[in-house]
């Protein structure tokens, strides 16, 4: 009689160091928040926009701390689904959570891909549908190639994003003292009557920090996950909070407040106002940010499905 050999789970390769995982996390958090959302936050908070980003980071830190603790206790790819399964002992709730996360990733990556078309349109004559198909095939191929290659590209895209932010801060540095001189309250504790607008701005800015939770889905591909997952979450949140706050100040220093508030793309507005800053360069950086967002969502969704199947 032939024996049935039990299936053995093939483990994922642990190739992600703390530095790669942190860049992955920073790239996930940055993107729409810095390239699009800053103007919307400014419309609510005015000259206290940077305080709204700081307040949002403080609020998010409670969730981030919970994820850090759970990732140390349950270092598996299923992430939130596994947490629900292990804590509430409900397969139904765990499945619902897992599929909701995957569905969110699909919708998010589709939306980001649609945005990619608008940035790439001036540089190609291909039909929109062809551009979308080629873009998705490229990103999916990276995800299939392996975690080292996929996260490596995500890290490169993240570095490009940070360079873009650094360029804006560089141009703003000489203007920030003038901004502070005209508005000395920028660096002081806001008055009580401004707390409402700052809080409303923080509600919007909260969205900018969404993404740190994707880090936990890389648990089974991370070296020493019980230590590196929490560290990556904390470092990513601290770095992005500082970048958001300083970039908000930079936008206020470089753009008239009414332009900043009305802009859906403040980076592009800065490029138009700075003769030494190429609009093509800003477009390239924006494309890198968009590509990073879509790639990370594809990676995240695949790891959640893998983790749910394993569980």
C-alpha positions in Angstrom: 0.0 0.0 0.0 1.4 3.4 -1.0 2.0 5.7 1.9 0.6 9.3 1.8 3.4 11.7 2.5 2.2 14.7 4.6 2.7 18.0 3.0 5.4 20.1 4.6 5.2 23.8 4.7 7.9 25.4 2.7 9.3 28.3 4.8 9.9 31.7 3.3 13.4 32.9 3.0 14.5 35.2 5.8 16.4 37.8 3.8 15.1 41.1 5.2 17.4 43.0 7.5 16.3 45.8 9.9 17.5 48.5 7.4 15.6 47.0 4.5 12.4 46.5 6.6 12.6 50.0 7.9 12.9 51.5 4.3 10.0 49.3 3.4 8.0 50.8 6.2 9.0 54.4 5.5 8.1 53.9 1.8 4.7 52.6 2.9 3.9 55.5 5.1 5.2 58.2 2.8 3.5 58.8 -0.6 0.1 60.3 -0.8 0.5 61.9 2.6 3.4 64.0 1.6 2.8 64.4 -2.1 -1.0 65.1 -2.0 -2.5 65.3 1.5 -0.3 68.1 2.9 -2.4 70.8 1.2 -5.7 69.3 2.6 -4.2 69.3 6.1 -3.1 72.9 5.7 -6.6 73.9 4.7 -7.8 72.9 8.1 -4.8 73.8 10.3 -3.3 76.8 8.5 0.1 77.8 9.9 -0.2 75.0 12.5 -0.1 72.3 9.8 3.1 70.8 11.2 1.4 70.4 14.6 -1.4 68.5 13.0 1.1 66.0 11.6 2.8 65.7 14.9 -0.5 65.2 16.7 -1.5 62.5 14.1 1.8 60.7 14.7 1.1 60.7 18.5 -2.3 59.2 18.0 -1.0 56.6 15.5 1.8 55.7 17.9 -0.8 53.8 20.2 -1.8 51.6 17.3 1.8 51.2 16.2 2.8 50.1 19.7 0.0 47.5 19.7 1.2 46.2 16.4 4.8 46.1 17.7 3.8 44.1 20.7 1.6 41.7 18.7 4.2 41.2 16.0 6.7 40.1 18.7 4.2 37.6 20.1 2.9 36.3 16.7 5.6 36.8 14.1 3.7 35.4 11.1 2.8 36.7 7.6 -1.0 36.7 8.2 -0.5 39.7 10.5 -3.9 41.1 11.7 -5.8 37.9 10.7 -3.4 35.8 12.8 -3.8 38.2 15.7 -7.6 37.9 15.6 -7.3 34.1 15.3 -4.9 33.7 18.2 -6.6 36.2 20.6 -10.3 35.9 19.8 -10.1 32.3 18.6 -12.6 32.9 15.8 -11.7 31.6 12.3 -14.6 33.5 10.8 -13.5 36.9 12.2 -9.9 36.1 11.3 -10.9 35.3 7.7 -13.1 38.4 7.4 -10.2 40.6 8.6 -7.7 38.9 6.3 -9.9 39.2 3.2 -10.8 42.8 4.1 -7.1 43.7 4.2 -6.4 41.9 0.9 -9.4 43.7 -0.7 -8.2 47.0 0.6 -4.8 46.3 -0.9 -6.3 45.5 -4.3 -8.4 48.7 -4.3 -5.5 50.8 -3.1 -3.0 49.4 -5.7 -5.7 49.8 -8.4 -6.2 53.5 -7.4 -2.5 54.1 -7.2 -2.0 52.5 -10.7 -4.7 54.8 -12.1 -2.8 57.8 -10.7 0.4 56.5 -12.3 -1.2 57.0 -15.7 -1.6 60.7 -15.2 2.1 61.2 -14.3 3.4 59.0 -17.2 1.0 60.2 -19.8 3.3 63.1 -21.0 6.1 60.6 -21.7 4.2 58.0 -23.7 1.6 57.7 -26.5 0.4 54.2 -25.4 -3.3 53.8 -24.6 -4.2 54.0 -20.9 -5.2 50.4 -20.7 -1.9 49.2 -22.1 0.1 51.4 -19.7 -1.9 50.0 -16.7 -1.4 46.4 -17.8 2.4 46.8 -18.4 2.8 48.6 -15.1 0.9 45.9 -13.1 2.9 43.1 -14.9 6.2 44.9 -14.1 5.3 45.2 -10.4 3.9 41.7 -10.1 7.0 40.3 -11.7 9.1 42.1 -9.1 6.9 40.5 -6.3 7.2 37.1 -7.9 11.0 37.3 -8.4 11.5 37.1 -4.6 11.4 39.2 -1.5 14.9 40.4 -1.7 14.3 41.8 -5.2 10.9 43.2 -4.5 11.8 44.9 -1.2 15.1 46.0 -2.7 13.2 47.9 -5.4 10.8 49.3 -2.7 13.9 50.5 -0.8 15.2 52.2 -3.9 11.9 53.9 -4.5 11.8 55.0 -0.9 15.3 56.5 -1.1 14.1 58.4 -4.2 11.1 59.7 -2.3 13.2 60.8 0.6 15.6 62.6 -1.8 12.6 64.4 -3.2 11.7 65.6 0.2 15.3 66.5 0.9 15.3 68.7 -2.2 12.2 70.6 -1.0 13.7 71.1 2.5 17.0 72.3 0.9 15.2 74.9 -1.2 13.1 75.9 1.9 16.0 76.2 4.4 16.9 79.8 3.5 13.2 80.8 3.6 12.2 79.2 6.9 13.7 82.0 9.1 11.6 84.5 7.1 8.5 82.4 7.7 9.2 82.2 11.4 9.9 86.0 11.6 6.6 86.7 10.0 4.7 84.1 12.0 6.6 83.6 15.3 3.7 81.6 16.7 4.7 78.7 14.4 7.3 77.5 16.9 5.3 78.3 20.0 2.5 76.3 21.8 -0.7 77.0 19.8 -3.4 78.9 21.6 -6.4 77.0 22.9 -8.7 78.4 20.2 -6.5 76.8 17.5 -6.7 73.3 19.0 -10.0 72.5 17.1 -8.5 73.3 13.7 -5.3 71.4 14.6 -7.3 68.4 15.6 -9.4 68.4 12.4 -6.1 68.6 10.5 -4.8 65.7 12.5 -7.8 63.6 11.5 -6.7 64.1 7.8 -3.1 63.7 8.6 -3.9 60.4 10.4 -4.3 58.8 6.9 -0.8 59.9 6.0 0.6 57.5 8.6 -1.4 54.5 7.5 1.0 51.8 6.2 3.2 51.0 9.2 0.9 47.9 9.7 2.1 46.4 6.4 5.5 45.8 8.1 4.1 42.9 10.2 3.1 41.0 7.0 6.8 40.5 6.3 7.4 38.6 9.5 8.3 35.3 8.0 10.9 36.9 5.7 12.6 39.0 8.3 15.7 38.1 10.1 15.2 37.9 13.9 11.5 39.1 13.5 10.7 39.4 17.2 13.3 42.2 17.5 13.4 43.7 14.1 9.6 44.0 13.4 8.9 46.3 16.5 12.1 48.3 15.8 11.2 48.8 12.2 7.7 50.0 13.2 9.0 52.5 15.7 11.8 53.8 13.5 9.5 54.2 10.5 6.9 56.2 12.5 9.5 58.5 14.1 11.3 59.2 10.8 8.1 59.9 8.8 6.7 62.1 11.6 9.8 64.3 11.4 9.7 64.3 7.6 6.0 65.3 7.5 6.5 68.1 10.0 9.6 69.6 8.4 8.1 69.3 4.9 4.9 71.0 6.0 7.1 73.9 7.2 9.0 73.9 3.9 5.8 74.1 1.8 4.6 77.1 3.9 8.0 78.7 3.4 8.1 78.2 -0.3 4.4 78.7 -1.3 1.9 81.4 -0.6 -0.6 80.0 1.9 -3.6 80.2 -0.4 -1.7 78.3 -3.1 -0.6 75.6 -0.6 -4.1 75.2 0.7 -5.7 74.8 -2.8 -3.0 72.5 -4.2 -3.5 68.8 -4.7 0.2 68.5 -5.7 2.3 70.9 -3.6 5.5 69.4 -4.9 4.6 70.4 -8.4 3.6 73.9 -7.2 7.1 74.3 -5.7 8.7 73.2 -9.0 6.7 75.8 -10.8 7.8 78.5 -8.4 11.4 77.5 -8.3 13.3 78.1 -11.5 16.2 75.9 -10.5 13.9 72.9 -9.8 12.9 70.8 -12.7 9.2 69.8 -13.1 10.4 66.6 -14.9 12.5 65.7 -11.8 9.5 66.2 -9.5 7.4 64.0 -11.9 10.0 61.3 -11.8 10.1 61.4 -8.0 6.3 61.3 -7.9 6.3 58.3 -10.3 8.7 56.5 -7.9 6.5 57.2 -5.0 3.4 55.9 -6.8 5.3 52.8 -8.0 6.4 52.2 -4.4 2.9 52.4 -3.1 1.5 50.0 -5.6 4.4 47.5 -5.2 4.1 47.4 -1.5 0.4 46.8 -1.6 0.9 43.9 -4.0 3.6 42.4 -1.7 1.4 42.9 1.3 -1.6 41.2 -0.2 0.3 38.2 -1.3 1.9 37.7 2.2 -1.5 38.0 3.9 -2.9 35.3 1.6 0.1 33.1 2.2 -0.2 33.6 5.9 -3.9 32.9 6.0 -3.3 29.7 4.0 -0.6 28.6 6.5 -2.9 29.3 9.4 
